[in-house]
Amino acid sequence: MVARVIPVVPFDLVVFGGTGDLAQRKLLPALFRRMVDGQALPDSRIIAAARRDLGADGFRRRVEAALRVHVGPEQLDPDRLAEFLCALDYVRLDAADEDGWAALFHRLKDSERMRVFYLSVAPQLFAPISERLATSGCLTPDTRLVVEKPLGHDFASARKLNRQLATIFDERQIYRIDHFLGKETVQNLMALRFANALFEPIWNARHVDHVQITVAERVGVRGRGAYYDQNGAVRDMMQNHLLQLLCLIAMEPPAHFEPDAVRDEKLKVLRSLKPLDGPGDVVLGQYRGINGEPDYVEDAGSPGSRTESFAAIKVEIANWRWNGTPFYLRTGKRLQARVSEIAVVFKDAPHSIFPASAGGTNPNVLAIRLQPDEGITLRLTIKEPGPGGMRLCQVPLDMTFAKTLGAQGLRIPGAYERLVMDVIRGDQTLFMRNDEVEAAWRWIDPIIAAADTAPEGPRSYDSYSSGPEEALMLMHRDGRRWRALAA
Ligand code: NAP
């Protein structure tokens, strides 16, 4: 199978923070891969903007070194690499003062290409950079702006940021990245739901017992402690990634696969989330060190910190489709395995016709795996092969993409590859709209406020476990249990 490559118009992409971790590790390798696949460049330019004194050649050397680390050797063809490096340029500027902006303007002024400004910098620079882009004359009507999370710290700050950006950009020009939405499996979820007649009739509270959404990491916060300790699992993961996944599972079919039609439906879900009844539906945790490894406080370098490195929340959606079907969300660091998945657990067969000796039936589970091994499996109960009478067993119908598609020679593009190309094509479907971000914060704010005022801090859990005991209880008291955290 050959991946279809849709050509894009030439562009000028200015990456503020082009020397930083995100740009070097994700964004620039993604652009390089698109070029190798024949999509972007060579008529386009990528201009990095940051404070350090590098010059274009210094920046190119830095990017070359990063590509050698982050791109597979099979893709590092010397000719393509030279071509890519040739498209790079560098402007030294400081977002916080006037230096360098005239130089950026001069780089852009004679170009007819579509412009993208990608803000891969700390969020407090989003507004100053946007203002200086406007005052330095860098904006055209076709300009697009890309911003990375965190999009605010709470509802008030998110609204303030949205309003600041709205004084300079139209909403149709703003692309708020949630890289989870760029994953192949996440989009496949929409194809699965809306391009097959099979699931939609049973995609509701009558047939779905509950849904579990898990984003678990094995790593701790070391190296990112200063940032993480100001945020915690609820702000860093729940408010954006997990709620966005929940929206895609729970939303009604949009009338068309168009940006605003999809985002309207996601927004309705966010606005239907029931406020949490009490503290019992939220469990926050913080990891303990084991085997001489540091605990959270040490990793974060923040003595006495009450920031949570784990959160589990039972969410209910107050609408006709989902009334009575809980969604259990959990995310955390230093957990047993690195795994991100959505599991739709269907109700069990209403009555078993088989003798007890056959073994019980088990609910069907549709598991959508985001990482590792992106793919979808459907767990079915079948007869165990062989003689010896009727014995039931569970098997997965496996659609692991690497196996199913990779075996046919198709490389699965990474999330940033897709998202950057969507920006260039002007497709906002996979990007969060201002009202979505605000609705998510509105629901999250009381959870954070309750945690801040609670007499007790987060529950302690062992590193590399499945999280605090209380998170297990969150499910057990409903007669359910979390799926095992297995990579
Ligand atoms: P980083 O490694 O600290 O890089 C920050 C970049 O901003 C550097 O290139 C830095 O270069 C530049 N910069 C800092 N102050 C500046 C100023 N006053 N004017 C111009 N440039 C300035 O940060 P990062 O990890 O790449 O993250 C960038 C953004 O993406 C943040 O908002 C972060 O929350 C978000 N994000 C990151 C990741 C990730 O995996 N890293 C994931 C999701 C979201 P100079 O020092 O040379 O100026």
Residues whose N, C-alpha, C, O or C-beta is under 5 A from the ligand:
A	BS01	NAP	G17 G18 T19 G20 D21 L22 A23 A49 A50 R51 R52 L93 D94 A95 A96 L119 S120 V121 A122 P123 E148 K149 P150
